[in-house]
Amino acid sequence: METKKIGEQFSSLSDNVKEYVALKLEYFKLVAAEKMAQIMTHFIIFLIIFILVMLIIFFLSFAFILWWGEYIGPSYVGALIVVGFYIMVGILVYLLRYPLFINPLVSKMSNIILEDQNDE
């Protein structure tokens, strides 16, 4: 009789362990889904802001070229000034890519991924 009770207890323990593992796996799936949603949200917001800034820069550049052509000299000189400015900004961004973009991006993604969940 005692062997039956011990066998039932091991069977019950085995079922409980299987259920616990399944629940933990489900929890990790939900946490991963939440983290991916946060990362995608940050990416989409960044993309929208980037597109808006690029449009603003484009129209300001075009306005400068037209202004230069109307008041100062030929429009192509204004366009060359804008191109030269973009080349200088591009070189500066390339030289400062780690402190401006890569390090903050890695830090933000690490914070999102390694953030502790509030167990309430």
Secondary structure, DSSP 8 states (H G I E B T S, - for coil): -HHHHHHHHHHHHHHHHHHHHHHHHHHHHHHHHHHHHHHHHHHHHHHHHHHHHHHHHHHHHHHHHHHIIIIIS-HHHHHHHHHHHHHHHHHHHHHTHIIIIIHHHHHHHHHHHH------
